[in-house]
Amino acid sequence: MASSSTTTTTTTIFSPFSLPSSPHRSPKSLKYSISPPTRRLKISSCLAVDPTDGNLSTPSLHPDDDDLRIVFAAGGTGGHIYPAIAIADDLRLLHPAAKIIFLGTGSGMESISAPSAGFDFAAVPAVALARPLLSPLNLVFPFRLLKCVLSSYWKLRDIRPRIVVGTGGYVAAPVCLAAALSGVKVVIQEQNSVPGLANRLLGLFADKVFVSFESCSAYFPTEKCVVSGNPVRASLRRYTSKAIARMHFFPRAAVSGAQVLLVLGGSLGANSINIAVLNMYYQMLMEHQNRFIIWQTGVIGFDEMESLVRNHPRLLLTAFLHTMDLAYAGADLVVSRAGAMTCSEILATGKPSILIPSPNAAEGHQIRNAYIMENIAGSRIILEEELDSTMLGSVIDGILGDESEMTLISEKAMKAAQPDASAQIAQHILSLTKLPAQTT
């Protein structure tokens, strides 16, 4: 297409951990000069510094109490990155002097998304746990993880954050473990109704765990949990006229009675959704002259879809939507996977939705997310094994053909939304650092 046993071994080590009182930092550099007088630290386990030895002094990571540095560890997909950006945006509003740095892989979308949002970024290595867990590939996983943790440890030692916030992705585990080893406070934010293995582990060391669903609290220490909902990008929380949003994509979509279908394949893609839409989009556009389609294929599936899709003035095909706020604002109905962040965005924007949960998501969390959305927001669910173009087209027509039902679904979604999640989390983070919000 032309357009878009149980015995604790105590080991004494010597670690240079004294830090300068006023490091010099260039505008985008994350390197700090460090003065290394030797101090004795006592490690009582591989994951915790023993604070009980009275002969040992705990080195301060924060020579200047007014110098607030916060690290976010997030990567892989938008579902992990955008919550971090949403929280960071609110932290910047509450404490403008805070220095916020994102850590992620150099090849991940976080390396572009974080700087685009105005935040410093530094690359650290990450390692993925192979599936299934008994895969021979996991035999070397502990050694690779240790290497990543050590790399993150030295990066954090350079940055000297007061707190580290992990929002998921393979990079979050080693960074948060390194923070725990360093005595830095750790916060994790779990987007899904069921946490993954990494976050369950990190919950043992975290100072605070923010969960999106009440049911998720069962997987973490109760005293650490805060049910906050998922942080949603600030742009999605702002009101945008539907007519103006539609004009951004289709000048003709402002006509009376226009219906806009938003198809989201995720930031990386969803092949089964793309194939189903491919086999029904043209007939749908021919049968419904007032219908428009915004189709995000995902980066992986775009080239194939572009080669197969026929040009049509009421169809926009794109690999990735950079103006998601306008896409949601202009849409009447959303077809999507059931990733936690997409579900939260659907709630925040009050959109009727058809959810096709991925059967390959870890812990089956997308299927559980979808059924929660069905319960609280009236979302329609099509399971992967049931999905075909006929089924999808029929459900789309059924929803778009009933305006009163769409209104009820929209109201139900808005009622279930928690639009202030990022601000609430940001306030908690500041309270952990013992710093109040700044007023201007």
C-alpha positions in Angstrom: 0.0 0.0 0.0 1.4 3.4 -0.9 0.5 5.1 2.4 0.6 4.4 5.9 20.4 -26.2 52.5 19.2 -23.4 53.9 22.5 -22.3 55.4 23.4 -18.7 55.1 27.1 -18.1 54.1 28.5 -14.9 55.3 31.1 -13.4 53.0 33.0 -10.2 53.7 33.9 -8.1 50.6 35.5 -4.8 50.1 33.6 -2.4 48.0 34.4 1.2 46.9 31.1 2.9 47.5 31.8 6.5 48.6 30.3 9.0 46.2 31.1 12.6 45.4 28.9 15.3 46.9 28.4 17.2 43.7 29.0 15.2 40.6 29.4 17.0 37.3 26.9 15.9 34.7 26.7 17.0 31.1 23.2 17.5 29.7 22.6 14.1 28.3 25.4 12.1 29.9 24.8 9.5 32.5 28.5 9.3 33.6 29.5 10.7 36.9 32.9 11.0 38.4 33.3 8.8 41.5 35.8 9.0 44.3 36.5 5.5 45.5 37.8 5.2 49.1 37.3 1.7 50.4 34.6 0.8 52.8 33.7 -2.6 54.2 30.3 -4.0 53.3 29.0 -7.3 54.7 26.9 -9.4 52.4 24.7 -11.9 54.2 23.2 -13.3 51.0 23.4 -12.9 47.3 20.5 -10.4 47.4 20.7 -8.3 50.5 23.3 -6.2 52.4 23.3 -7.1 56.1 22.7 -3.9 58.0 23.1 -5.5 61.4 26.8 -5.2 61.8 27.4 -2.2 63.9 31.0 -1.9 62.8 29.8 -1.2 59.3 28.6 2.1 58.1 26.1 2.2 55.2 27.4 4.4 52.4 25.0 7.1 51.3 23.9 6.9 47.7 22.4 10.4 48.0 24.9 13.0 49.0 22.4 15.8 48.4 19.0 15.3 49.8 17.6 17.8 47.3 19.0 15.9 44.3 16.3 13.4 43.4 17.3 10.8 40.8 14.8 8.2 39.7 15.5 5.3 37.4 12.8 3.5 35.3 13.5 0.0 34.0 11.1 -0.8 31.2 11.4 -2.4 27.8 10.3 -4.8 25.1 6.8 -3.6 24.2 4.6 -0.5 24.6 2.7 -2.3 27.4 5.7 -2.0 29.6 7.2 1.3 28.3 4.1 3.6 28.2 3.2 3.0 31.9 6.7 4.1 32.8 6.5 7.2 30.7 3.0 8.0 32.2 4.4 7.8 35.7 7.5 9.7 34.8 5.4 12.5 33.3 3.5 12.9 36.6 6.7 12.8 38.6 8.0 15.6 36.5 4.9 17.6 37.2 5.0 16.9 40.9 8.8 17.4 41.3 10.2 19.3 38.3 13.8 19.2 39.7 13.8 15.4 39.6 16.3 13.7 37.3 14.6 10.8 35.5 16.6 8.2 33.6 15.3 5.3 31.7 17.3 2.0 31.4 16.6 -0.5 28.7 18.2 -2.4 25.9 19.8 -0.4 23.1 17.8 -2.2 20.4 14.4 -2.1 22.1 11.6 0.4 21.3 12.4 2.0 24.7 15.6 3.4 23.3 13.4 5.6 21.0 10.3 6.1 23.1 12.0 7.4 26.3 14.1 10.1 24.5 11.1 11.0 22.4 9.2 11.7 25.6 12.0 13.9 26.8 13.8 11.5 29.2 17.4 10.5 29.4 18.1 6.9 28.3 21.0 4.5 28.9 21.4 1.0 27.6 22.0 -2.1 29.8 21.9 -5.7 28.8 18.9 -8.0 29.3 18.3 -11.7 29.2 15.1 -13.6 28.5 13.9 -16.8 30.2 13.2 -19.4 27.5 9.8 -21.1 27.3 9.1 -23.8 28.5 11.0 -23.3 31.7 12.6 -26.8 31.3 14.2 -25.7 28.0 17.9 -26.6 27.7 18.5 -23.0 26.8 17.8 -22.1 30.4 20.8 -24.0 31.7 23.0 -21.0 31.1 20.3 -18.5 32.1 21.6 -18.0 35.7 25.1 -17.0 34.4 23.7 -14.6 31.8 21.4 -13.1 34.4 24.3 -12.6 36.8 26.2 -10.8 34.0 23.2 -8.5 33.4 22.8 -7.8 37.1 26.4 -6.8 37.5 26.2 -4.5 34.5 23.1 -2.9 35.9 24.8 -2.6 39.3 27.6 -0.6 37.9 25.3 1.6 35.9 23.2 2.3 39.0 26.4 3.1 40.9 27.2 5.8 38.3 23.7 7.2 38.3 23.1 6.9 42.1 19.3 6.9 42.1 17.2 7.2 45.1 14.6 4.8 43.8 14.2 2.4 40.9 10.8 1.8 39.3 10.4 -1.4 37.3 7.4 -1.7 34.9 8.3 -4.9 33.1 10.2 -6.3 30.2 13.3 -8.5 30.4 15.4 -5.5 31.3 13.5 -4.8 34.5 14.5 -7.9 36.5 18.3 -7.4 36.4 18.0 -3.6 37.0 15.7 -4.1 40.0 17.8 -6.9 41.4 20.9 -4.7 41.1 19.0 -1.9 42.9 18.1 -4.3 45.8 21.8 -5.3 46.1 22.8 -1.7 46.2 20.3 -0.8 48.9 18.3 1.4 46.6 14.5 1.4 47.1 12.6 -0.6 44.5 9.0 -0.1 43.2 7.4 -2.4 40.7 4.2 -1.8 38.7 2.3 -4.9 37.5 0.0 -4.2 34.6 -1.7 -7.6 34.3 -4.3 -9.5 36.3 -1.7 -12.2 36.9 1.9 -11.3 37.4 4.8 -13.0 35.5 7.5 -15.0 37.2 10.0 -12.1 37.3 7.6 -9.7 39.1 6.7 -12.3 41.6 10.3 -12.7 42.5 10.9 -8.9 42.5 7.9 -8.5 44.8 10.0 -10.1 47.6 12.5 -7.2 47.4 10.3 -4.3 46.4 9.4 -1.6 48.8 6.0 -1.1 47.1 4.1 -3.0 44.5 1.4 -1.2 42.4 -1.2 -3.6 40.8 -3.9 -2.9 38.4 -6.4 -5.5 39.6 -7.5 -6.5 43.1 -7.0 -10.1 42.2 -3.3 -9.5 41.5 -2.7 -8.6 45.1 -2.8 -12.3 46.1 0.6 -12.8 44.4 2.5 -10.2 46.5 3.0 -9.4 50.2 -0.2 -7.7 51.2 1.4 -4.9 53.1 3.4 -3.8 50.0 0.4 -3.7 47.6 -1.5 -0.7 46.3 -4.3 -1.3 43.8 -3.8 1.7 41.6 -5.0 0.7 38.1 -2.8 1.1 35.1 -1.0 4.4 34.3 -2.3 5.8 31.0 -0.5 8.3 28.9 -1.5 11.9 29.6 -2.4 12.5 26.0 -5.2 9.9 26.2 -6.6 11.5 29.3 -7.1 14.9 27.6 -10.3 15.6 25.8 -10.1 15.7 22.0 -13.0 16.4 19.7 -14.0 13.3 17.7 -14.5 15.3 14.6 -11.0 16.9 14.8 -9.4 13.5 15.6 -11.1 12.0 12.5 -10.0 14.8 10.3 -6.4 13.9 11.2 -6.8 10.6 9.5 -9.7 11.0 7.0 -10.9 14.4 5.9 -14.2 12.8 4.8 -14.7 11.0 8.1 -16.3 14.2 9.5 -19.4 13.6 7.6 -22.6 12.8 9.6 -23.1 9.1 10.4 -19.4 8.1 9.8 -18.2 5.0 11.8 -14.5 4.6 12.5 -13.1 1.2 13.3 -9.7 1.1 15.1 -7.8 -2.2 14.7 -4.7 -2.6 16.9 -2.3 -5.4 16.3 -0.1 -4.2 19.1 3.3 -2.4 18.9 4.9 -5.6 17.4 2.0 -7.2 15.7 -0.7 -9.9 15.9 -0.7 -12.0 12.8 -4.1 -13.7 13.4 -5.9 -10.4 13.7 -4.2 -9.1 10.6 -5.2 -12.1 8.6 -8.8 -11.9 9.7 -9.0 -8.2 8.9 -7.3 -8.8 5.6 -10.0 -11.2 4.5 -12.9 -8.9 5.4 -11.9 -5.2 5.2 -12.6 -4.6 1.5 -16.1 -6.2 1.6 -16.9 -4.3 4.8 -15.9 -1.0 3.2 -18.0 -1.8 0.1 -21.1 -2.7 2.1 -20.8 0.3 4.5 -20.1 3.5 2.7 -19.9 5.4 6.0 -17.3 3.2 7.5 -13.6 4.0 7.9 -10.8 1.7 9.2 -7.6 2.7 11.0 -5.5 -0.4 10.9 -2.3 -0.7 12.9 -0.6 -3.9 11.8 2.4 -3.8 14.1 5.9 -3.5 12.9 6.4 -7.2 12.2 3.4 -7.7 10.0 3.3 -4.4 8.2 5.4 -5.3 5.0 3.3 -8.4 4.3 0.0 -6.6 4.9 1.1 -3.6 2.8 1.8 -5.9 -0.1 -1.6 -7.6 0.1 -3.9 -4.7 1.0 -5.6 -2.7 -1.8 -5.6 1.1 -1.6 -8.8 2.6 -0.4 -9.6 6.2 0.6 -11.4 5.0 3.7 -8.6 2.8 4.9 -5.4 3.8 6.7 -2.8 1.1 7.0 0.2 1.8 9.3 2.8 -0.2 11.1 2.6 2.0 14.2 0.4 4.8 15.4 2.3 7.7 16.9 -0.9 9.6 17.6 -2.8 7.1 19.6 -4.7 9.8 21.4 -6.3 10.9 18.1 -6.9 7.3 17.0 -8.8 6.5 20.2 -10.6 9.9 20.2 -11.8 9.3 16.6 -12.8 5.7 16.9 -16.2 4.2 17.6 -15.0 0.7 18.1 -11.6 -0.9 19.0 -10.5 -4.4 17.9 -7.4 -5.4 19.8 -5.4 -8.0 21.7 -6.1 -7.9 25.5 -2.8 -6.6 26.7 -3.2 -4.8 30.1 -2.3 -1.4 28.8 -4.6 -1.6 25.8 -7.4 -2.6 28.1 -6.6 0.4 30.4 -6.6 2.7 27.5 -9.9 1.4 26.2 -11.4 2.1 29.7 -9.8 5.6 29.9 -11.2 6.6 26.5 -14.6 4.8 27.1 -14.5 2.9 23.8 -16.5 -0.2 23.0 -14.2 -3.1 22.2 -13.7 -6.5 20.7 -10.8 -8.3 22.4 -8.9 -11.2 20.9 -6.6 -12.3 23.7 -3.3 -13.8 22.7 -3.0 -17.5 23.7 0.8 -17.2 23.8 1.0 -14.5 26.5 2.9 -15.6 29.6 0.7 -16.9 32.4 -2.4 -16.7 30.2 -2.8 -13.1 31.4 -4.4 -11.8 28.2 -7.3 -14.3 28.5 -7.9 -13.3 32.1 -7.6 -9.6 31.2 -10.2 -10.1 28.5 -12.8 -11.7 30.8 -12.2 -9.0 33.4 -12.9 -6.4 30.6 -16.1 -8.3 29.6 -17.3 -8.1 33.2 -16.5 -4.5 34.0 -16.8 -2.8 30.5 -19.0 -5.0 28.4 -16.2 -5.9 26.0 -16.9 -8.7 23.4 -14.4 -11.6 23.4 -13.3 -13.7 20.4 -10.9 -16.5 21.3 -8.0 -17.2 18.9 -9.4 -20.6 17.9 -12.8 -19.0 17.0 -11.3 -16.1 15.1 -12.0 -15.8 11.4 -13.0 -13.0 9.1 -16.7 -14.0 9.1 -16.9 -14.1 12.9 -15.0 -10.8 13.3 -17.1 -9.0 10.7 -20.4 -10.2 12.2 -19.4 -9.0 15.7 -18.2 -5.6 14.4 -21.5 -5.1 12.5 -23.5 -6.1 15.6 -21.9 -3.5 17.8 -21.7 -0.6 15.2 -25.3 -1.3 14.3 -26.6 -0.7 17.8 -26.0 2.9 18.9 -27.8 2.6 22.2 -25.7 -0.5 23.1 -22.5 1.4 22.2 -23.5 4.2 24.5 -24.1 1.8 27.4 -20.8 0.1 26.8 -19.0 3.4 26.6 -20.5 4.6 29.9 -19.6 1.3 31.6 -16.0 1.5 30.4 -15.6 5.1 31.6 -17.0 4.2 35.0 -14.5 1.4 35.4 -11.5 3.5 34.4 -8.9 4.8 36.8 -7.5 7.8 35.0 -5.5 9.1 38.0 -3.4 5.9 38.4 -0.1 7.5 37.3 -0.5 10.5 39.5 -1.3 8.2 42.5 1.8 6.1 41.8 3.9 9.2 41.4 2.8 10.5 44.8 3.6 7.2 46.5 7.1 7.2 44.9 7.8 10.7 46.2 6.6 9.6 49.7 9.1 6.7 49.6 11.9 9.2 48.8 10.7 11.4 51.7 10.3 14.3 49.4 7.1 16.3 49.0 5.8 17.5 45.7 7.2 20.8 44.7 4.9 23.8 44.1 5.5 26.4 41.5 
